[in-house]
Amino acid sequence: MKIDIVTIFPGYLDPLRQSLPGKAIASGLVDLQVHDLRRWTHDVHRSVDDTPYGGGPEW
């Protein structure tokens, strides 16, 4: 099984490699790839937010 996770906090998923899912990864049953969303940003601050959009009052 191949699992791809896209997150802005890839370090939070490191404990998965130490627990029961880690055994499945080590045995080759699961291919877990964690992708850092900030790696594909274009600005110097590596921000992933966009300008607010949608309903609500304009102040």
ROLOLO-104808 format. One record per residue: residue number from 1; residue in three letters; z negated, y negated, x of N, C-alpha, C in turn. Coordinates in nm, 2 decimals, always signed. Layout:
  pos  code    n_c3    n_c2    n_c1   ca_c3   ca_c2   ca_c1    c_c3    c_c2    c_c1
  NUM   ala       Z       Y       X       Z       Y       X       Z       Y       X
...
END
This chain:
  pos  code    n_c3    n_c2    n_c1   ca_c3   ca_c2   ca_c1    c_c3    c_c2    c_c1
    1   met   +0.00   +0.12   +0.08   +0.00   +0.00   +0.00   +0.00   -0.12   +0.09
    2   lys   +0.09   -0.22   +0.06   +0.09   -0.34   +0.14   +0.03   -0.45   +0.05
    3   ile   -0.06   -0.53   +0.11   -0.13   -0.64   +0.05   -0.12   -0.76   +0.13
    4   asp   -0.06   -0.87   +0.08   -0.05   -1.00   +0.14   -0.14   -1.10   +0.07
    5   ile   -0.23   -1.16   +0.15   -0.31   -1.26   +0.09   -0.29   -1.39   +0.16
    6   val   -0.26   -1.50   +0.08   -0.24   -1.63   +0.13   -0.36   -1.72   +0.09
    7   thr   -0.42   -1.78   +0.19   -0.54   -1.85   +0.17   -0.56   -1.96   +0.27
    8   ile   -0.64   -2.06   +0.24   -0.67   -2.17   +0.33   -0.79   -2.13   +0.42
    9   phe   -0.86   -2.02   +0.38   -0.98   -1.98   +0.46   -0.96   -1.83   +0.50
   10   pro   -0.87   -1.81   +0.60   -0.85   -1.67   +0.64   -0.97   -1.60   +0.70
   11   gly   -1.06   -1.67   +0.76   -1.18   -1.61   +0.82   -1.27   -1.55   +0.72
   12   tyr   -1.27   -1.60   +0.59   -1.35   -1.54   +0.49   -1.32   -1.39   +0.46
   13   leu   -1.20   -1.35   +0.50   -1.16   -1.21   +0.46   -1.18   -1.12   +0.58
   14   asp   -1.23   -1.17   +0.69   -1.25   -1.08   +0.81   -1.35   -0.97   +0.78
   15   pro   -1.46   -0.99   +0.70   -1.55   -0.88   +0.67   -1.48   -0.76   +0.60
   16   leu   -1.37   -0.78   +0.54   -1.30   -0.67   +0.47   -1.26   -0.56   +0.58
   17   arg   -1.24   -0.60   +0.70   -1.20   -0.50   +0.80   -1.32   -0.42   +0.85
   18   gln   -1.44   -0.46   +0.81   -1.56   -0.39   +0.86   -1.62   -0.30   +0.75
   19   ser   -1.57   -0.31   +0.63   -1.63   -0.24   +0.51   -1.54   -0.12   +0.47
   20   leu   -1.55   -0.07   +0.35   -1.47   +0.04   +0.30   -1.32   +0.01   +0.31
   21   pro   -1.28   -0.11   +0.27   -1.14   -0.14   +0.29   -1.09   -0.13   +0.43
   22   gly   -1.18   -0.16   +0.53   -1.15   -0.15   +0.67   -1.11   +0.00   +0.71
   23   lys   -1.18   +0.09   +0.65   -1.15   +0.23   +0.67   -1.00   +0.27   +0.62
   24   ala   -0.97   +0.21   +0.51   -0.83   +0.23   +0.46   -0.73   +0.17   +0.55
   25   ile   -0.76   +0.05   +0.60   -0.67   -0.02   +0.69   -0.66   +0.06   +0.82
   26   ala   -0.77   +0.11   +0.87   -0.76   +0.18   +1.00   -0.69   +0.31   +0.99
   27   ser   -0.70   +0.38   +0.87   -0.63   +0.50   +0.85   -0.48   +0.49   +0.81
   28   gly   -0.44   +0.36   +0.79   -0.30   +0.34   +0.75   -0.27   +0.35   +0.61
   29   leu   -0.37   +0.37   +0.52   -0.34   +0.37   +0.38   -0.31   +0.23   +0.32
   30   val   -0.37   +0.13   +0.39   -0.35   -0.01   +0.34   -0.30   -0.09   +0.45
   31   asp   -0.20   -0.17   +0.43   -0.15   -0.27   +0.53   -0.19   -0.41   +0.47
   32   leu   -0.29   -0.46   +0.53   -0.35   -0.59   +0.48   -0.30   -0.70   +0.58
   33   gln   -0.23   -0.80   +0.52   -0.19   -0.92   +0.60   -0.25   -1.04   +0.54
   34   val   -0.32   -1.12   +0.62   -0.38   -1.24   +0.57   -0.30   -1.36   +0.63
   35   his   -0.25   -1.45   +0.55   -0.17   -1.56   +0.59   -0.25   -1.69   +0.57
   36   asp   -0.25   -1.77   +0.67   -0.31   -1.90   +0.66   -0.21   -2.00   +0.61
   37   leu   -0.24   -2.05   +0.49   -0.15   -2.15   +0.42   -0.13   -2.27   +0.50
   38   arg   -0.23   -2.32   +0.57   -0.22   -2.44   +0.65   -0.12   -2.43   +0.77
   39   arg   -0.08   -2.31   +0.80   +0.02   -2.29   +0.91   +0.15   -2.34   +0.87
   40   trp   +0.18   -2.35   +0.75   +0.31   -2.40   +0.70   +0.31   -2.54   +0.65
   41   thr   +0.21   -2.62   +0.68   +0.21   -2.76   +0.64   +0.29   -2.84   +0.74
   42   his   +0.32   -2.97   +0.70   +0.40   -3.05   +0.79   +0.33   -3.18   +0.83
   43   asp   +0.21   -3.20   +0.78   +0.14   -3.32   +0.83   +0.04   -3.29   +0.94
   44   val   +0.00   -3.40   +1.00   -0.09   -3.38   +1.12   -0.23   -3.33   +1.08
   45   his   -0.27   -3.35   +0.95   -0.40   -3.31   +0.90   -0.40   -3.16   +0.84
   46   arg   -0.28   -3.11   +0.84   -0.26   -2.97   +0.78   -0.32   -2.96   +0.64
   47   ser   -0.29   -3.06   +0.56   -0.35   -3.06   +0.42   -0.26   -2.98   +0.33
   48   val   -0.32   -2.92   +0.23   -0.25   -2.84   +0.14   -0.25   -2.89   +0.00
   49   asp   -0.33   -3.00   -0.02   -0.33   -3.07   -0.15   -0.21   -3.16   -0.18
   50   asp   -0.18   -3.18   -0.30   -0.08   -3.27   -0.34   -0.14   -3.39   -0.42
   51   thr   -0.06   -3.48   -0.46   -0.11   -3.59   -0.54   -0.14   -3.54   -0.68
   52   pro   -0.25   -3.60   -0.74   -0.28   -3.55   -0.88   -0.17   -3.57   -0.97
   53   tyr   -0.15   -3.48   -1.07   -0.05   -3.49   -1.16   -0.10   -3.43   -1.30
   54   gly   -0.06   -3.49   -1.40   -0.09   -3.44   -1.53   -0.16   -3.54   -1.62
   55   gly   -0.23   -3.49   -1.72   -0.29   -3.58   -1.82   -0.41   -3.65   -1.77
   56   gly   -0.47   -3.73   -1.85   -0.58   -3.80   -1.82   -0.55   -3.95   -1.81
   57   pro   -0.66   -4.03   -1.82   -0.64   -4.18   -1.82   -0.61   -4.22   -1.67
   58   glu   -0.53   -4.33   -1.67   -0.51   -4.40   -1.54   -0.61   -4.51   -1.53
   59   trp   -0.69   -4.51   -1.43   -0.80   -4.62   -1.42   -0.75   -4.73   -1.35
END
